[in-house]
Amino acid sequence: MTYSSTDFYSRRGVVDRALDRDSTLRRLDWVLMGSVLTLLFIGTLLVWSATKQKQLDAGGDPQTYLKKHLINIIIGLALAALTTLLDYRMLRAYAPLIYGASVLGLLAVLSPLGSTINGAHSWIVLPAGFSVQPSEFAKVAIVVGVSVLLSERRDGESAPIRSDLLLALGFAAIPVVLIMLQPDLGTTMVIAFIILGMLAVAGVETKFIAALLGIAAVGAVLAIKAGVLSTYQINRFAAFANPSLDPRGVGYNTGQARIAIGQGSWFGQGLFRGTQTNGRFVPEQQTDFVFTVAGEELGLVGAGVIIILIGIILWRTIRIARRAEDLYGVLVATGIACWFTFQAFENIGMTLGITPVTGLPLPFVSYGGSSMFANMMAIGLLQNVHLKRYV
């Protein structure tokens, strides 16, 4: 049997591609990925525990939420892989497309297509019981887009010029306004923290950042006075300032959350055995208050493991930012670090009563497709920046 030169080079190309894939897998940040996978596993157990008894009491399938959560994880992992494998330069080129899609999604929420869930008009309900929250994807769009704008440098510049800075702020302002109209205060706070962190790392002067903080404070007061925030959101802040305020009403969630965590002691009551969890005393326990399941059923030790894993993810994210080959990569990783830091602190803090309730899920642990997809896309971006060091 004879082989032509075409056959030889075709076979060689297959081998080279296989070696490239193997090399890419070996170069991934497996400490980061391992921590994420472990959190996904723990979160799956906690979501199942939080929803099993509820479904049984309703005469339904006790594994309904578990199955949906596993589907969300699989889709999330696929999105992470896709984001990791995209060419770095193409990723920058796609920034306007990603931004435009996120804005269209936010506009769709404010149209008749949008639905109100738990007081926020932030969702688009799809067939088969699934729903999409476009504001979660807006975080990804802002991280990618603002990084492009702030990383542009002209000869002799060490910081963004005023026009680039104003363009970046305007770029972020449009989705922020649309999110506030829903209203979704928690996501707005996350995006604000992302922007401030990226501006600081980009070299923007401290006085300018201080001015932005002042403007944001004035804007928050005006938003409250103008009635942009819903009554239930204002009441949440009032309950945070005064924990004894209306314990059967607005303060009920945080009160029950603290009881659940307090009952866990060191090692917890055991998975699926939490009395507060099985009694369904804590509302939204599979999403916003999933950390209470860990506290009650896994105890201080189990809850501490979750915090340690989140800490490892933040450490690897900051490490990727410090080692990035260009400013764009530094800013992308910085934005994601700020995102995960604020959201994890706020979610865990509100279950402990040290931060106000804002309806933010715990990254990689809480139930929710949109949040899972956005978080995993962020992990893909981090791996992309990490792999750029080897190109």
C-alpha positions as CSV (number, residue, x, y, z in Angstrom):
1,M,0.0,0.0,0.0
2,T,1.3,3.4,-0.9
3,Y,0.7,6.8,0.7
4,S,0.8,10.2,-1.0
5,S,2.4,13.3,0.5
6,T,-1.1,14.6,1.1
7,D,-1.9,11.6,3.3
8,F,1.3,12.1,5.2
9,Y,0.7,15.7,6.0
10,S,-3.0,15.0,6.8
11,R,-2.0,12.4,9.3
12,R,0.7,14.7,10.7
13,G,-1.9,17.4,11.2
14,V,-4.2,15.1,13.2
15,V,-1.3,14.1,15.4
16,D,-0.3,17.8,15.9
17,R,-3.8,18.8,16.9
18,A,-4.0,15.9,19.4
19,L,-0.7,17.0,20.9
20,D,-2.0,20.6,21.1
21,R,-5.1,19.5,22.9
22,D,-3.1,17.4,25.3
23,S,-0.7,20.3,25.9
24,T,-3.6,22.7,26.5
25,L,-5.2,20.4,29.1
26,R,-1.8,20.1,30.9
27,R,-1.3,23.9,31.0
28,L,-4.7,24.7,32.5
29,D,-4.8,26.0,36.1
30,W,-5.9,22.8,37.7
31,V,-5.8,24.2,41.2
32,L,-8.5,26.7,40.1
33,M,-10.4,24.1,38.2
34,G,-10.2,21.6,41.0
35,S,-11.6,24.1,43.5
36,V,-14.4,25.0,41.1
37,L,-15.4,21.3,40.6
38,T,-15.3,20.6,44.3
39,L,-17.6,23.6,44.9
40,L,-19.9,22.4,42.2
41,F,-20.1,18.9,43.8
42,I,-20.8,20.4,47.3
43,G,-23.4,22.8,45.8
44,T,-25.2,19.9,44.1
45,L,-25.6,18.1,47.4
46,L,-26.8,21.2,49.2
47,V,-29.3,22.1,46.5
48,W,-30.6,18.5,46.6
49,S,-31.0,18.7,50.4
50,A,-32.7,22.1,50.3
51,T,-35.3,20.9,47.7
52,K,-35.8,17.2,48.4
53,Q,-38.3,17.5,51.2
54,K,-40.2,20.4,49.6
55,Q,-40.8,18.3,46.5
56,L,-41.9,15.3,48.5
57,D,-44.3,17.4,50.5
58,A,-45.8,18.6,47.2
59,G,-46.1,15.1,45.8
60,G,-43.4,15.7,43.2
61,D,-40.1,14.1,42.2
62,P,-37.6,14.8,45.0
63,Q,-34.8,14.9,42.4
64,T,-36.4,17.6,40.1
65,Y,-34.1,20.4,41.2
66,L,-31.1,18.0,41.4
67,K,-31.6,17.0,37.7
68,K,-32.0,20.7,36.6
69,H,-28.9,21.7,38.6
70,L,-26.8,18.9,37.0
71,I,-28.0,20.1,33.5
72,N,-27.0,23.6,34.4
73,I,-23.5,22.4,35.5
74,I,-23.0,20.4,32.3
75,I,-24.0,23.4,30.1
76,G,-21.8,25.7,32.3
77,L,-18.8,23.4,31.9
78,A,-19.3,23.4,28.1
79,L,-19.4,27.3,28.1
80,A,-16.3,27.3,30.2
81,A,-14.5,25.0,27.7
82,L,-15.7,27.2,24.8
83,T,-14.5,30.4,26.4
84,T,-11.2,28.8,27.3
85,L,-10.5,27.6,23.7
86,L,-11.5,30.9,21.9
87,D,-8.5,32.7,20.4
88,Y,-7.5,35.5,22.8
89,R,-7.6,38.2,20.0
90,M,-10.9,37.0,18.8
91,L,-12.3,37.3,22.3
92,R,-11.4,41.0,22.2
93,A,-13.0,41.4,18.8
94,Y,-16.2,39.8,20.1
95,A,-16.5,42.3,22.9
96,P,-19.0,44.6,21.1
97,L,-21.1,41.6,20.1
98,I,-21.2,40.3,23.7
99,Y,-22.1,43.7,24.9
100,G,-24.8,44.2,22.4
101,A,-26.4,40.8,23.1
102,S,-26.4,41.6,26.9
103,V,-28.1,45.0,26.3
104,L,-30.7,43.4,24.1
105,G,-31.3,40.8,26.8
106,L,-31.8,43.5,29.4
107,L,-34.2,45.4,27.1
108,A,-36.1,42.2,26.6
109,V,-36.6,41.9,30.3
110,L,-38.2,45.3,30.5
111,S,-40.5,44.4,27.6
112,P,-43.6,42.2,27.8
113,L,-41.3,39.2,27.5
114,G,-40.0,39.8,31.1
115,S,-41.4,38.2,34.2
116,T,-41.3,39.1,37.9
117,I,-39.9,36.6,40.3
118,N,-39.4,37.3,44.0
119,G,-40.1,41.0,43.5
120,A,-37.6,41.7,40.7
121,H,-38.6,42.0,37.1
122,S,-35.3,40.4,36.0
123,W,-36.3,37.2,34.2
124,I,-37.4,35.8,30.9
125,V,-39.3,32.5,31.4
126,L,-38.6,29.8,28.8
127,P,-40.6,26.6,28.1
128,A,-40.0,23.5,30.2
129,G,-39.8,25.5,33.4
130,F,-36.4,27.2,32.6
131,S,-35.7,30.9,32.9
132,V,-32.9,33.3,32.0
133,Q,-31.7,36.3,33.9
134,P,-29.8,38.5,31.4
135,S,-28.3,40.7,34.2
136,E,-26.0,37.7,35.0
137,F,-24.5,37.8,31.5
138,A,-24.1,41.6,31.7
139,K,-21.3,41.0,34.3
140,V,-19.4,39.0,31.7
141,A,-20.0,41.7,29.0
142,I,-18.9,44.5,31.2
143,V,-15.7,42.7,32.3
144,V,-14.7,41.9,28.7
145,G,-15.8,45.3,27.2
146,V,-14.4,47.6,29.9
147,S,-11.1,45.7,29.8
148,V,-10.8,46.4,26.1
149,L,-11.4,50.1,26.6
150,L,-9.2,50.6,29.6
151,S,-6.3,48.6,28.2
152,E,-5.9,50.9,25.1
153,R,-2.7,52.8,25.5
154,R,-1.1,55.4,23.3
155,D,2.6,56.2,23.2
156,G,3.9,57.4,26.5
157,E,0.7,56.8,28.4
158,S,0.7,55.0,31.8
159,A,-3.1,55.4,32.4
160,P,-6.2,55.7,30.3
161,I,-6.8,59.1,28.8
162,R,-10.0,61.0,29.7
163,S,-11.9,60.0,26.5
164,D,-11.2,56.3,27.0
165,L,-12.2,56.6,30.7
166,L,-15.4,58.3,29.9
167,L,-16.2,55.8,27.2
168,A,-15.6,52.9,29.6
169,L,-17.9,54.5,32.2
170,G,-20.6,55.2,29.5
171,F,-20.2,51.6,28.3
172,A,-21.0,50.3,31.8
173,A,-23.7,52.8,32.6
174,I,-26.2,51.6,30.0
175,P,-26.6,48.1,31.4
176,V,-26.4,49.4,35.0
177,V,-29.4,51.8,34.3
178,L,-31.4,48.9,32.7
179,I,-30.6,46.6,35.7
180,M,-31.7,49.3,38.1
181,L,-35.0,49.7,36.3
182,Q,-35.8,46.0,37.0
183,P,-34.9,46.8,39.9
184,D,-31.9,44.5,40.8
185,L,-29.8,46.3,43.5
186,G,-27.6,43.3,44.2
187,T,-26.3,43.0,40.6
188,T,-25.8,46.7,40.4
189,M,-23.6,46.6,43.5
190,V,-21.6,43.8,42.0
191,I,-21.0,45.7,38.8
192,A,-20.1,48.8,40.7
193,F,-17.4,46.9,42.6
194,I,-16.1,45.4,39.4
195,I,-15.7,48.8,37.8
196,L,-14.0,50.4,40.7
197,G,-11.5,47.5,40.9
198,M,-10.7,47.6,37.2
199,L,-10.3,51.4,37.3
200,A,-7.9,51.2,40.2
201,V,-5.7,48.5,38.5
202,A,-5.8,50.4,35.2
203,G,-4.0,53.3,36.9
204,V,-6.9,55.8,37.2
205,E,-6.1,58.6,39.8
206,T,-7.4,58.0,43.3
207,K,-9.2,61.4,43.3
208,F,-11.2,60.4,40.2
209,I,-12.3,57.1,41.9
210,A,-13.2,59.0,45.1
211,A,-15.3,61.4,42.9
212,L,-17.1,58.4,41.4
213,L,-17.8,57.0,44.9
214,G,-19.3,60.4,45.8
215,I,-21.5,60.5,42.7
216,A,-22.6,56.9,43.4
217,A,-23.6,57.8,47.0
218,V,-25.6,60.8,45.8
219,G,-27.2,58.7,43.1
220,A,-28.2,56.1,45.6
221,V,-30.0,58.7,47.8
222,L,-31.7,60.2,44.8
223,A,-32.8,56.7,43.6
224,I,-34.4,56.1,47.0
225,K,-36.1,59.5,47.0
226,A,-37.4,59.0,43.5
227,G,-38.8,55.6,44.3
228,V,-36.6,53.6,41.9
229,L,-36.0,51.1,44.6
230,S,-38.9,48.9,45.6
231,T,-40.3,49.1,49.1
232,Y,-39.2,45.6,50.0
233,Q,-35.6,46.5,49.1
234,I,-35.6,49.6,51.3
235,N,-37.2,47.5,54.1
236,R,-34.3,45.0,53.8
237,F,-31.8,47.7,54.6
238,A,-34.0,48.8,57.5
239,A,-34.0,45.2,58.8
240,F,-30.3,45.0,58.5
241,A,-29.8,48.3,60.5
242,N,-32.3,47.0,63.1
243,P,-32.3,43.1,63.3
244,S,-35.3,43.1,65.7
245,L,-37.5,45.0,63.2
246,D,-40.5,42.9,62.0
247,P,-39.1,39.4,62.7
248,R,-42.2,37.8,61.2
249,G,-42.0,40.0,58.1
250,V,-39.0,41.6,56.4
251,G,-36.6,40.2,59.1
252,Y,-37.9,36.7,58.8
253,N,-35.4,35.4,56.3
254,T,-32.2,36.5,58.1
255,G,-33.6,35.4,61.5
256,Q,-34.3,31.9,60.3
257,A,-31.0,31.8,58.5
258,R,-29.1,32.5,61.7
259,I,-31.1,29.9,63.5
260,A,-30.2,27.3,60.9
261,I,-26.5,28.1,60.9
262,G,-26.4,28.2,64.7
263,Q,-27.9,24.7,65.0
264,G,-25.1,23.2,62.9
265,S,-22.4,23.6,65.6
266,W,-19.0,22.2,64.6
267,F,-19.9,19.2,62.4
268,G,-23.6,19.8,61.6
269,Q,-26.7,17.7,61.9
270,G,-25.8,15.6,58.8
271,L,-26.6,15.9,55.1
272,F,-30.4,15.8,54.5
273,R,-31.0,15.9,58.3
274,G,-31.3,19.6,59.0
275,T,-34.4,20.4,60.9
276,Q,-34.7,24.0,59.6
277,T,-34.0,22.8,56.1
278,N,-36.4,19.9,56.1
279,G,-39.0,22.1,57.9
280,R,-38.6,24.6,55.1
281,F,-38.2,27.5,57.5
282,V,-35.6,29.3,55.4
283,P,-37.1,30.8,52.2
284,E,-35.1,30.5,48.9
285,Q,-32.8,28.1,50.5
286,Q,-31.5,26.5,47.3
287,T,-30.6,29.9,45.8
288,D,-29.8,33.0,47.9
289,F,-29.6,31.1,51.3
290,V,-27.9,27.9,50.3
291,F,-25.1,28.6,52.7
292,T,-27.5,28.0,55.6
293,V,-27.9,24.4,54.4
294,A,-24.1,24.0,54.7
295,G,-24.1,25.7,58.1
296,E,-26.9,23.5,59.5
297,E,-26.0,20.1,58.0
298,L,-22.3,20.3,57.6
299,G,-21.5,22.6,60.5
300,L,-18.7,25.1,60.9
301,V,-16.2,22.7,59.4
302,G,-18.2,22.1,56.3
303,A,-19.1,25.7,55.8
304,G,-15.5,26.6,56.4
305,V,-14.5,24.3,53.6
306,I,-16.7,26.2,51.2
307,I,-15.1,29.5,52.3
308,I,-11.6,28.0,51.9
309,L,-12.4,26.8,48.4
310,I,-13.8,30.3,47.4
311,G,-10.6,31.7,48.9
312,I,-8.4,29.4,46.7
313,I,-10.4,30.5,43.6
314,L,-9.8,34.1,44.5
315,W,-6.1,33.4,45.1
316,R,-5.7,31.8,41.7
317,T,-7.7,34.6,40.1
318,I,-5.4,37.2,41.5
319,R,-2.3,35.1,40.6
320,I,-3.5,34.9,37.0
321,A,-4.0,38.7,37.0
322,R,-0.5,39.3,38.3
323,R,1.1,36.9,35.7
324,A,-1.0,38.0,32.7
325,E,1.0,38.9,29.6
326,D,-0.8,42.2,28.8
327,L,-3.0,44.8,30.5
328,Y,-6.1,43.4,28.9
329,G,-5.6,40.1,30.6
330,V,-4.8,41.8,33.9
331,L,-8.0,43.8,33.8
332,V,-10.2,40.7,32.8
333,A,-8.8,38.7,35.7
334,T,-9.1,41.7,38.1
335,G,-12.8,42.3,37.1
336,I,-13.6,38.6,37.8
337,A,-11.7,38.7,41.1
338,C,-13.8,41.7,42.2
339,W,-17.0,40.0,41.0
340,F,-16.4,36.8,42.9
341,T,-15.1,38.6,46.0
342,F,-18.0,40.9,46.4
343,Q,-20.7,38.4,45.5
344,A,-19.4,35.6,47.8
345,F,-18.9,38.1,50.7
346,E,-22.4,39.6,50.3
347,N,-24.1,36.2,50.0
348,I,-22.4,34.6,53.0
349,G,-22.6,37.9,54.9
350,M,-26.4,38.2,54.5
351,T,-26.9,34.7,55.9
352,L,-24.9,35.7,59.0
353,G,-26.6,39.0,59.3
354,I,-23.5,41.1,58.7
355,T,-24.6,42.5,55.3
356,P,-28.1,43.4,54.0
357,V,-30.1,40.9,52.0
358,T,-29.7,41.7,48.3
359,G,-30.7,38.4,46.5
360,L,-27.3,37.5,45.2
361,P,-26.5,33.7,44.7
362,L,-23.3,32.1,46.0
363,P,-21.0,31.5,43.1
364,F,-20.7,27.8,42.0
365,V,-22.9,26.6,44.9
366,S,-26.4,28.2,44.5
367,Y,-29.1,26.8,42.2
368,G,-29.7,28.9,39.1
369,G,-28.8,28.4,35.4
370,S,-28.0,32.0,34.5
371,S,-25.7,32.5,37.5
372,M,-24.0,29.1,36.8
373,F,-23.5,29.9,33.1
374,A,-22.0,33.4,33.8
375,N,-19.7,32.1,36.6
376,M,-18.4,29.3,34.4
377,M,-17.8,31.6,31.5
378,A,-15.8,33.8,33.9
379,I,-13.7,30.7,34.7
380,G,-13.2,30.1,31.0
381,L,-12.0,33.7,30.7
382,L,-9.5,33.1,33.5
383,Q,-8.1,30.0,31.9
384,N,-7.9,31.9,28.6
385,V,-5.8,34.6,30.2
386,H,-3.7,31.9,32.0
387,L,-3.0,30.0,28.7
388,K,-2.0,33.2,26.9
389,R,1.3,33.0,28.9
390,Y,2.3,30.0,26.8
391,V,1.4,31.4,23.4
